[in-house]
Amino acid sequence: MPFPIFLYRLIPFGRRSEILGIDYIRSVGYRIVTSGYRTKEGEVDVIAWEGDVLVFMEVKARQSSAPPEDSVGFHKRQRIIRAAQTYVARHRLREVPYRFDILAVTAN
């Protein structure tokens, strides 16, 4: 169910972008497992299934013209990887293929 459009202006830009991103990936066939998955090792913004592949997704949003994906540096990638490894171990999904994606959202 889509988020009510009149409430979007009350949500901070980053969270609003994440909600719009989730709506988009759901519309192209992903099955959302969770969003905002946090562990002490790191965080994954969205975990979803695309067919038989588990996808760990970082949502990056920018209001400027700079590409959002450029802001996912080495340390951020390491934190995402560690959180994903925790998720895979906790849910006994070691044999399942998985990948990491960046969903770039711009205000334009």
Secondary structure as GFF3:
##gff-version 3
##sequence-region A 1 108
A	DSSP	three_ten_helix	5	10	.	.	.	ID=ss1
A	DSSP	alpha_helix	13	27	.	.	.	ID=ss2
A	DSSP	beta_strand	31	38	.	.	.	ID=ss3
A	DSSP	beta_strand	43	50	.	.	.	ID=ss4
A	DSSP	beta_strand	53	62	.	.	.	ID=ss5
A	DSSP	three_ten_helix	68	71	.	.	.	ID=ss6
A	DSSP	alpha_helix	74	90	.	.	.	ID=ss7
A	DSSP	beta_strand	98	106	.	.	.	ID=ss8
###
